[in-house]
Amino acid sequence: MNIAVIDGQEVVLATATMLKAGANKGATGENAIVQNMSEMDIVVGSVNIIVAHSMMGELTLLMAEAIGKSKARKFLLPINRCGVTMIGVESRPLPRLVEALLMQINEMGERKMQNDLKELEALLNYLINHNEDHAQEIVELAVKAKEMGKEEVNNNLAKGVEYLKYSNEMLKKALQLLRDDGGEIRP
């Protein structure tokens, strides 16, 4: 998952601090933000990151536009240094905001994993049924080949059906490993 943390206050220092804290990559400046927003899954920052010319002018129009256009999920902290008043948002200390942010990102990751597992289960069920249909069709072809006196073709088709059935057994085992005793998918 690609997560961008945008902090306009003392940007160079913030980038160095994030890298020291274990971030995989760090970049500074307008071009870095504009060029990388399309690859992000999550963008984190204060509400200022979507307001052009905020953060004492550090956040440019191109940066705000790139962040706004990004398909990434945006998690904005209500830290206001751009003259925007947010109605209905209670004032909370930064550590509490970060706690809430991390909880939401974790929940989002868990939901994505559940959705991915459900999709995998559906695809495995489809492949198992699809392979069973093809195995039956191949058996019918083998019978025709045998009737035409093509014994070697029949033997190869029959062997192919065996391999397909073995493949299906592996798919069924994989499907079973996704499920717990109640039939639910577990992460």
C-alpha positions as CSV (number, residue, x, y, z in Angstrom):
1,M,0.0,0.0,0.0
2,N,1.4,3.4,-1.0
3,I,0.9,6.0,1.6
4,A,1.9,9.7,1.2
5,V,2.3,11.8,4.3
6,I,2.4,15.5,3.3
7,D,3.7,17.9,5.9
8,G,4.4,21.4,4.6
9,Q,6.0,22.7,7.8
10,E,9.8,22.5,7.4
11,V,9.4,20.0,4.6
12,V,13.0,18.9,4.3
13,L,13.3,18.2,8.0
14,A,9.9,16.3,7.9
15,T,11.1,14.1,5.0
16,A,14.4,13.3,6.8
17,T,12.5,12.5,10.0
18,M,10.0,10.2,8.2
19,L,12.9,8.3,6.5
20,K,14.7,7.9,9.9
21,A,11.4,6.6,11.3
22,G,11.3,3.8,8.7
23,A,9.5,5.2,5.7
24,N,10.5,3.4,2.5
25,K,10.8,6.5,0.4
26,G,10.9,10.2,0.9
27,A,10.7,13.2,-1.4
28,T,10.4,16.9,-1.0
29,G,8.8,19.6,-3.2
30,E,6.1,20.4,-5.6
31,N,7.3,18.1,-8.4
32,A,7.6,15.1,-6.0
33,I,4.0,15.5,-5.0
34,V,2.6,16.2,-8.4
35,Q,4.5,13.2,-10.0
36,N,3.6,10.7,-7.3
37,M,0.0,11.3,-6.4
38,S,-1.3,9.0,-9.1
39,E,0.5,6.1,-7.4
40,M,-0.8,6.7,-3.9
41,D,-3.5,4.6,-2.2
42,I,-3.7,6.9,0.9
43,V,-2.7,10.5,1.4
44,V,-2.3,11.8,4.9
45,G,-2.0,15.4,5.9
46,S,-3.7,18.4,7.5
47,V,-6.7,20.0,5.8
48,N,-4.1,22.5,4.5
49,I,-2.9,20.1,1.8
50,I,-6.0,20.7,-0.3
51,V,-5.8,24.5,-0.1
52,A,-3.5,26.2,-2.6
53,H,-1.1,28.7,-1.2
54,S,-1.5,27.4,2.4
55,M,1.3,26.5,4.7
56,M,2.9,29.9,4.4
57,G,2.8,29.6,0.6
58,E,4.6,26.2,0.5
59,L,1.6,24.4,-0.9
60,T,1.3,25.4,-4.5
61,L,-1.8,25.3,-6.8
62,L,-0.3,22.3,-8.7
63,M,0.2,20.4,-5.4
64,A,-3.3,21.0,-4.2
65,E,-4.7,20.1,-7.6
66,A,-2.6,16.8,-7.8
67,I,-3.7,15.9,-4.3
68,G,-7.4,16.7,-5.0
69,K,-7.4,14.8,-8.3
70,S,-5.6,11.7,-6.8
71,K,-7.9,8.7,-6.5
72,A,-6.1,7.9,-3.2
73,R,-8.2,7.9,0.0
74,K,-7.4,11.2,1.7
75,F,-7.2,11.3,5.5
76,L,-7.1,15.0,6.5
77,L,-6.3,16.1,10.0
78,P,-8.2,19.2,11.2
79,I,-5.0,21.2,11.8
80,N,-5.9,24.6,10.4
81,R,-3.2,27.0,9.3
82,C,-5.0,28.2,6.1
83,G,-7.9,30.3,7.4
84,V,-10.5,27.5,6.8
85,T,-13.0,27.0,9.6
86,M,-14.3,23.4,9.8
87,I,-17.8,23.3,11.4
88,G,-18.6,20.2,13.4
89,V,-15.0,19.1,14.1
90,E,-14.0,19.1,17.7
91,S,-10.6,20.3,18.7
92,R,-8.4,17.4,19.8
93,P,-4.7,17.1,20.7
94,L,-2.5,15.9,17.8
95,P,-1.7,12.5,19.5
96,R,-5.4,11.8,19.7
97,L,-5.9,12.7,16.0
98,V,-3.0,10.4,15.0
99,E,-4.5,7.6,17.0
100,A,-7.9,8.1,15.2
101,L,-6.0,8.3,11.9
102,L,-4.2,5.0,12.4
103,M,-7.4,3.2,13.5
104,Q,-9.2,4.3,10.4
105,I,-6.3,3.3,8.1
106,N,-6.1,-0.1,9.8
107,E,-9.9,-0.6,9.4
108,M,-9.6,0.3,5.8
109,G,-6.8,-2.3,5.3
110,E,-8.9,-4.9,7.1
111,R,-11.9,-4.2,4.9
112,K,-9.8,-4.4,1.8
113,M,-8.3,-7.7,2.9
114,Q,-11.8,-9.1,3.5
115,N,-13.0,-7.9,0.1
116,D,-9.9,-9.5,-1.6
117,L,-10.5,-12.8,0.2
118,K,-14.1,-12.8,-0.9
119,E,-13.1,-12.2,-4.4
120,L,-10.5,-14.9,-4.2
121,E,-13.1,-17.3,-2.9
122,A,-15.5,-16.4,-5.8
123,L,-12.7,-16.9,-8.4
124,L,-11.7,-20.3,-6.9
125,N,-15.3,-21.5,-7.0
126,Y,-15.6,-20.3,-10.6
127,L,-12.4,-22.0,-11.6
128,I,-13.4,-25.3,-10.0
129,N,-16.8,-25.4,-11.7
130,H,-15.2,-24.2,-15.0
131,N,-12.6,-27.0,-14.9
132,E,-15.2,-29.6,-14.1
133,D,-17.1,-28.5,-17.2
134,H,-14.0,-28.7,-19.3
135,A,-13.1,-32.1,-17.9
136,Q,-16.5,-33.4,-19.1
137,E,-16.0,-31.9,-22.5
138,I,-12.5,-33.5,-22.8
139,V,-13.9,-36.9,-21.8
140,E,-16.4,-36.5,-24.7
141,L,-13.6,-35.7,-27.1
142,A,-11.6,-38.7,-25.9
143,V,-14.6,-41.0,-26.6
144,K,-14.9,-39.5,-30.1
145,A,-11.1,-40.0,-30.7
146,K,-11.4,-43.6,-29.5
147,E,-14.4,-44.2,-31.8
148,M,-12.3,-42.9,-34.7
149,G,-9.5,-45.3,-33.9
150,K,-7.2,-42.6,-32.5
151,E,-6.1,-44.5,-29.4
152,E,-3.0,-42.3,-28.7
153,V,-5.2,-39.1,-28.9
154,N,-7.7,-40.8,-26.6
155,N,-4.9,-41.7,-24.1
156,N,-3.5,-38.1,-24.1
157,L,-7.0,-36.6,-23.6
158,A,-7.7,-39.0,-20.8
159,K,-4.3,-38.1,-19.2
160,G,-5.3,-34.4,-19.6
161,V,-8.5,-35.1,-17.7
162,E,-6.5,-36.7,-14.9
163,Y,-4.3,-33.6,-14.6
164,L,-7.2,-31.3,-14.7
165,K,-8.9,-33.3,-11.9
166,Y,-5.7,-33.1,-9.9
167,S,-5.5,-29.4,-10.5
168,N,-9.1,-29.0,-9.3
169,E,-8.2,-30.9,-6.1
170,M,-5.5,-28.4,-5.4
171,L,-7.9,-25.5,-6.1
172,K,-10.4,-27.1,-3.7
173,K,-7.7,-27.5,-1.0
174,A,-6.8,-23.8,-1.5
175,L,-10.4,-22.8,-1.1
176,Q,-10.8,-24.9,2.0
177,L,-7.7,-23.2,3.5
178,L,-9.5,-19.8,3.1
179,R,-12.4,-20.9,5.2
180,D,-12.7,-21.6,8.8
181,D,-15.0,-24.1,10.4
182,G,-18.0,-21.8,10.0
183,G,-17.4,-21.3,6.3
184,E,-16.3,-17.7,6.7
185,I,-13.2,-16.3,5.1
186,R,-10.7,-15.2,7.7
187,P,-7.8,-12.8,7.1
